[in-house]
Amino acid sequence: MCGICGATGLRHATPIVFEGLRRLEYRGYDSAGIATLADGKIERRRAAGKLDNLAALLEREPLAGTTGIGHTRWATHGAPTTGNAHPHGTARVAIVHNGIIENFETLRRELETAGQVFETETDSETIALLVDYHLQRGLSPKEAALATLQRLEGAYAVAMVFAGHEGLMIGACHNAPLAVGYGEQEMFLGSDSLALAPLTRRITYMENGDCAILTPMGAEFIRFDGTPVQRAQQVTTLTAGAIGKDGYRHYMEKELHEHPLVIGQTLQRMVDPATRKVVLPELPFNLADVPRAVMTACGSAFYAGMVGRYWLEEIARLPVDIDVASELRYRNPPLDRHSLGLLISQSGETADTLAALRALRQNAVHILSVLNVEHSSMARESDAVLGTVAGPEISVASTKAFTAQLTVLACLSIAIARARGHLDPLREEELVSALLDMPTRAADALAQHDAVRAMARVVAEARDVLYLGRGSLFPVAMEGALKLKEISYIHAEAYAAGEMKHGPISLIDSSVPIVASAPYTPLFDKTLSNLQEAKARGGRLLVFTDTKGAERVSAIAEQVVVLPHVHDFVTPILQVIPVQMLAYEVAVLKGTDVDQPRNLAKSVTVE
């Protein structure tokens, strides 16, 4: 959540910081602001709502100065108002903050007793006033920052600038991401590499407990206790061109059309084209010795994990437990130290998933994470990482990352099955061939956009929608319902098709569309029976199937989208594409903010 961008150097800071905030819009936010040093004094501009409101304010009241910090806020403590927007500060210091300060109430009482006056409802202002308190006592900016950081509890990334200290910018992080970028006589701070992509490719990803002292000439890294440390620079492959819309109406539309490329790129990393075998990176544990897997994730990544569970249990015969990450560590399951903790996250910074990782770590299980960001917190804390090669995903609603995660989990299932002796060479070749065919089949699915758009016209008029699927397509139904809720604000629920008559069937009438994923697999007849039950009660059936399935279901369905026939193994990868496309087209028809839906954030970095 939230976004930080900072710059110090020879150029005017405001346009640099503002464009950095533009690139962080995908994270979700409800207010924004910038602070700079102008003639040694701190000047701030803040606005509620979208960045366009801040842009209009800056047009009327420009900000000078070559050192500045900016922020996009997603409200946690205090309403999304201009008064609660970042940067927070005093005449001596201004700060921006991502995360939660868990002990802010204690600190606030101490500061109020000491005479500090609060102006907002936020936990973040506590940081500014604590730094200010130490500055008033005569501490230098560096000393005041360290004294403050040693008192903070929670997960946070912070950037600070100080009156009278041109060129100085201090950043710090604990359990929240922050990156330092290197330019020519200028330095940058950003919540992630996307914020810095057009500015530099040389980046240092700060570690928990790091504080960075930045001037235009470079960076000094110290721990919160003042101990100097060395942090390596890395060259990122991300460029400014990677985050454009390329002529599409929305980032989500662009990312939907990147499904074939993403699946192909992920397979290139995981399949040897000469042998047509899955090849994993070297792992610090033996897959053959893993007796059980514990899988966890949040949101769409959790649904990808649910599909993966079907594969791991059916193909590799590996028992799998799966929990949403926000519940796993509280359930406190018994774990064998040889078990595999399998975690899935697009950003690698998801707070609940990161907390679950640490809980699993305490039980000494092996940690293998499926991630799209190779330098993320989860990557650093895992024993091994399988990358999804999805590239930057800007739209808040995940699309291409989902199919990339499924592709990785499919390959992992094959590798574990082979290691455990449950997969002969012919069967492995059959499954890998099905995967290698997916980029082409994904492109075929995208070509059905006219049929999906026609289906969207029915869904857009509804207030409630039911999604149905069986087996590995049940999680696909859940993903479809989530996408529709996220971006069109239509209430939607997903059920295993066989569960419909155990309660949800009472909801069915002519005003409730039923979206079903029903390709012609061994479970088709069972799903068709459930759809006939819904039809008998006035349900409007909207079905994603294939040619054979269409021959059977067209007689009862109001609309059918015919997809290519693929191997049963890979049907979830194919079926999820039009389901996501449906949600997109419905949102477009309803005129919602597709890429930045209300109340949502891309990277949920607080619990």
N, C-alpha and C positions, 0 to 999 in steps of 0.2 A: 504494500500500500504506500501511499504518499511518494513523493519524489523530491530529490535534492539535486541541485546543480550549483556549482560555484566556480568562479574564475578569478584569477589575479594575474596581472601582466601589464602590457603597455597599451592594449586596446580598451575601448569602452566596454565595461563588463555587462551592462544591461542587455544589449542584443544577444550576446553570447549566452548568458544565463537564460533569457527568455526562450531562445530556440532550444536550449537544453530541456527546459520544462515542456515545450511542445512535444519533444521526443519521448517524454515520460508520461504523456497524457494516458497512454494505454494502461497505466497502473490503476487508474480510477482516482477521482478527486472531486472535491466540492468547493474549494477555494484555492487561491494562489497569491503569491506575493514575492517581492524582491527587495533586498536591502543592499545599499552600496555605501562606500566611503567617498564622500564629496568634500574636498578641502578639509579632510581629517574628521569630518562629522558624519554620523550615521543618518542616512535618509532611507525611509521605507515607503513602499507602495503596496497596498493589499486590496484584494477584491474577492467578494463571494462569487460563486458560480464558475463558469468556464473561463479559460485563459483569454478569450476575446474581451471579457470585461476588464481584465488587468491590462490588456493591450490598449483599450480605449482610455483607461486612466493614465497610462504612461504617455499616451499621445498628448493628453492635456497637461500632465505634470511630469516631464521627463526626469530621469535619474542620471546624473553624471557620475563619474568615478571609474577607476580601472580595477577595483576590487569589489566583488559582489557575490551574494548568495541568494538562491531562490528556492521556492518550495511549492509543491502542489499537495494540498492537505485532503485526507479522507478522514472525516470527523470521527473521533472516538470519545474524547472528553470535551463536552461543550458543543453547541450547535454549529452548523456550517455558516458562520457569519463573518463579515469583514473583521470584526473585533477579535474573533478567535483565530483568524488566519495567521499563518507564519509569513515573514519572520517575526519572532517575538524579541523584545529587547528594551533597553534603556538608552540613555545618552552615551553610555560607555561600551555597550556590547549589543550585538544582534545575533540571534541563533535561529537555525532551522533544525527540525527534529523529525525523524521517522521512528515509529515504535511506541512503546508504552513505558512510562516511568512508574513502576509499581509502588514505590514508596513516596510518591509525590505529596500525599496528604501530610505525612510526617515532616517532610522537608518544608512544605508550605507553612505549617504551624511554626516551625523554627524561624523561618524567614520573616513571617509577620511579627513574631515576637521581637525580632531584631530590627523592625522598622521598615522592612521592604513592603512595598504596596503593589498588590496584584491588580491587573486590569482585565484578565480573561478568566475563562472557566477551564482552561486547558492544563494538562499535566506538563506540557512542554515549557510553559512560561516559568516553571520552577527552575529549569536549567538556566535560563537567562538571568533570573534574579539571584541565583546562587553564585554564578560567575560574577555578576555585578557586585554582590556582597564582598567577595574576595578582592575584587579590584579596588573597592573603597578602602579595604584594609591595607592597601599598598602592594599587593602581589602583582607581578607582571602578568600579561595575558597568558603566557604559557603556564605559569604557576597557578593562576586562577582556574584555568581550564582543567589542569590535573587535579587540583583540590576538589573541584566539582565532580569530575568523573569518578573519583574514588568514593563518592557518596551515593551515586545513582544505582538503583536496582531495577532490573527489567531488561527489555530488549530495545536497543536504540542505535541509531546512527545520527550524528550531530555534526553540523558545520557552524563555525563562528567567525565573526569579524569584529574588530575592536577599533573604537574611535581613537584617532591620533596615531594609528599604526598602519600606515599605507602599505599595501602589498602583503600584509599578513593575513593568512586564513588558516584556521585550525579545524581539522576533522577528526572524528573519533567514532568507533563502533564497538558494539557488544551484542552479539546474536542478531545482527541486522547488517545487510551488505552496504559497503561503501568502497568506491574505487577512486584512485588517484590517477590523473592523466598528465602526461608530460608534453609540453610544447616547447617552442623556441622563445625563451625568456617569458614564459607564461605557464601557469599550472592550473589544473582543473580538479574539481571534485564532482562525483556523480553517484547516484544510487546504483547505477549499473552501467555497463559499457555502451548501451544504447544512447544514453545521455551524452556520451563523449565521442560517439562514432565519427562525426564530421570534423572533430577538433584534433584528434590524435589517435594513433594506433598503439602507442606505448602506454601501458596501463599497469598499475600495481593494485592487486586486490587485497585490501586490508584484512587482517586477521582479527579475531575477537580479542578485545583488550588493547588494540593498537590506537595510538594517537599520532596524527600526521601534522607536522608544522610546515606549512607551505609558504613560500615566497616565490616571486617570479623566477628565481634562479634555481629552484629545486625543492626537494622534500627531505625532511628529517623525520624518522619514525622512532617513536618511543612507546614504552608500555605505560600504563596508567600510573605506575609507581615511579616513572621517570627514567627507567632503564632503557638505554639506546638499543635498538634492534635494526637489523638489515632486512629489507624486503625487496625481492627481485622484481624487475620489470618484465612484463610479458607483452608480446605483440599479438593483438587481437586481429582476427580475420574479418571482423565486422566492419562494414563501410557504410557511409551515409546512403548509398544507393540501395542498400539492402532493406531499407525501412520506408521506401516510397510506396504509393498505391499503384503505380504502373498503369494508370488509366482506369482502374476499377472504381466503382462507386464508393466502396468502403474497404477498409483493411480486411474485414471478414470475408468479403467476396474474393479478394485477391488470395487470401490464405486458403479458402475452399478450393480454388483452382490450382493451388500448389500441392494438393494431395498426391498426384502421380509422381511429381519430382521428389517430394519428401520420402515417399515410400521407396522409390528407386535409390535415392542417396543412402538411406538407412540400410537397405539390402547390400549396396556396394561395400559398406563397411563391415557387414556381418557374414557375407557369403563369398566363398572362394569361387570365382567364375570357372576356374579350370576343373576343380573337383566337384563343384555344385554341392559343397558341404558347408554347413554353418561353422564359422570359425570365431570363437570368442577371444577377447584379449586374455592374456595370462592372468589367472585368478590366484589369490593367496590361500585358496582352499580347494579341496577336491570335490567336485560336484557329485561324484559317485558316493561320497560319504555322507551327504546331506540326508537326514532322515525325514525332514519336515520343513516346510516353508511357512513363514509368517509374513503376509503381505499387507501393506497399508498405504493409504494415499487419501487425498481429499478431492471432492468434486468429480470432474470428468476423469481425472487420473485414477480415481477409485473405481469407476466403471470400467476403465481399461484393465485395471487389475482383476476385476471380476471375470472378464473374458479370459485373461491370462490364467486364472484359477481353473477354468474348464480345460484349457489346453494342458496345463501342468499335471492335472490329475488324470486326464484321459490318456494323454500321449506318454508322459514321463512316469505315470503312476506314483507321483509324489504327493503326499497329503499336504493340503494347503489350508491354513486359516487366513481369513481376511477380515479386517476391521477398518472402518474409517479412522484416520489418524487421531482425531480428537477424542476417540473412545479407547484406543488400544492401550495406552499407558495407564488408564484408570481401571481397565479390566484386569490388568496384572496377570496375564496368562502364564501358566507354567511353561518354561522353555528349556530345551536341551541345548547345551553349549555348542553342539554341532549343527544346530538348526540354522536355516538361512533366513535372515531378515531381508525381505525384498520390498523396497520403497520406490514410489513413482511420483515424480513431480516435474512439471514443465520448467519452473524457475529455479528449483533447487534451494529456494529460500522460504517455502511454505512453512509457517511457524509450527502448526500442529504436526506436520510430517517430520520436521526437524526434531521436535520434542519426542515424537515416537521413536525416531532413530536413536536418540540418546538413551531412551528407556531400554530399547533393545540392546544397545551397547553395554549397559550395566549388567545384562544377563549373559554377556560374552558370546552372543551369537555372531555369525558372519553377516556383514552388512554389504549388500549389493544394491545399488541405486540405479534406476532408469531415469536419466535427466537430459534436459535440453541445453543446460548451461554448465559448461565444463569446469568453470572456476567458481562455482557457487559454494555456499556453506555446506550443503549436503555432500557435494563432491569431495570437499576437503575432509569430511568426517566419515566417509564410507571406506570400506576395505577395497572396493572396486566399483567402477561406474561403467554402465553401458549407455553410450550416447545415442540420442534419437536423431541427430542431424536434421532437425526441422527448421533451423534458422530462426530468426526473430519472429515472434508471434505478437503482433501489436493489438489486435482486437481482444477485448477482455474475454469474450466467449471463445474458448479454445476450440480449434478445428483440426488443423494439420498436425498439431502436437499429439492429438489423440490417435490418429492412424499411425504416426511414427512410433508411439508407445506400443500399440498393438503389434507392429512389425517386429520390434525388439523382443517383446514377450513371446511372440511366435517362434522366433529364432532361438531364444533362450530355452523354450520348452523342448525344441528339437535337440539342442545340445545336452540338456539334462537327461532326456530320454535315452540318447546314445550312451552317455556316461553311465547310466544305471542299467544298461543292457536291455532296454525295452523297445529298441528301434533297430530293425534290420536295414541294411543298405538300400534295398529296394523301396521300402516304406519311406526312408529319409529322402530319397531322390524324388519320390512322389510329392511329399510335402514341400520340399524346397522348390520344386518346379511350380507348384501352385502359388507359392510366394513370389517367385520371379515373374509370374504372369500378372501380378497385381498392378503395377504401374499402368499397363495398357488397359486393364479392366477398370481401374479407377477413372481413367480418362473417358471410357465409355459411359460410366455412371454420370459423370459431369455433363455429358452430352444430352442427358435427359432433362435439362433445366426447364424446358418448356412444359413438359408434363408435370414437373414438380411445382412450377409456378401456378399451373391450373389447380393443382391440389391445394396450394397455399390460399387461394381465394375462398375455399370452403373453410379452412381452419381460421382464417383471419376474422370471420364473422362469429366465431364461437367464443363463449366465455370459459368453457371447460373442455378439455381434450383428454382422452385416454390413449395410452400407448401400450401395445401388447407385443410380446415376443417370448419364444421358448428357448431353453438351453442357452447357448452362448449369445443368442439374440435378445435375451431378456435384458442384459446390461446395455445393449444397443437401444432398446426401448427407453431405458432410464436416461441414457444420454440424450435421446431425442426430446424427452419431456423436460429435461433440465435446460436444454438450449432454448426451447420455446418459452419457458418461464423467464429465462435470463434476458432475452432481447425483445420479446413481444409483450411481456407482462400478462400473458394468458395463462390461467391456471391449468396445469397439466400434471397428470400422474401416470406412472408406468407400473405395469403388473406383469408377472409371469402369466402367460395366457391361461394356464390351467387354474390359476387362482381367481379368475374373473367371477366364476359362479360362487365363490366363497365370500361374496360381499359386494365387490365393485359393480356387479351386474345390475344392482339396484339403481345405479346412477344413469343407466343407458336410456336415452330417449332420442327423438329426432334432432335435438339441439346439441347433442354431444358427439362430435366426430371421433371415430376410433381409428388410430393410425397403427397399422400392423406391419411388422417385418416378417415376411412369410415366404422365403425362397423354398424351392422344391428340394428339401433335405429329408432325412428319415423322420423328422418331426413334423413334416408338412401336414399330414392328415390330422394329427392332433390339433394343430393350430387352426386348420380349416374348420374343424368341428366347433372350436370356440368362437370363431367368427360367425358361423351359422347361428349359434346361440344368440350372439349379439344382434345379428340381422333380424332374427325373429322377434326381437324386442324393439325394433325401430331404429337400430343403430345405423349410422352412416359410415360405411367402411371405406377407408383409404389405405390401399395396400401396396407395399413395396415387395416385389417378387421377381421371378425370372420367367422365361417363356413357358416352361412346363407348369409352373405355378399359376400363371395367368390363365392357362386353359381351364383350370379348375375353379379359380376364384372369381373370374370376371362376371359370372352369372349373379353373384351376390354383392359384389363391390361397386360402390358408386364411382370410384376412380382407381385405376391401377397404373403404377409406374413399373415398366418392365426393364429389369437390369440384366446384364450378362450372366450366364450360368457359370459359376466357379466351383471349385472344390469345396466341400463342406467345411474343411479346415479354415478357409480364409473368408467365409461368408460374413463374419462380423466386420472385417476390414472394409469390405465392399458396401455392406448395407448401411454403415454409419454415415457414409458420404451424402446420400440423398436425404437422410433424416436431418442432418445438419443443414443442408441446403434448404429444406422445407422451412426450418425455423428462420433462416435468413430471409427468405422471400416473404414470409408472413410479417416479419418485422418491417421490411421495406414497405409493404402495403399499409401497415398501420402507422408508418411515419415515426417510429421510435428512433432513438439514438443508438444505432446498431453497434458501433464500435465501443461506445462508452455508456452502457446501460446504467440506469439509476441505481445508486446504493452499492454498486459492485466495484471490486478492485481486481486487477490482474494478479498481482502477487500478494497473497494475504500473509503479511509478515508479523501479525499479532494474533494471539490466540483468542 
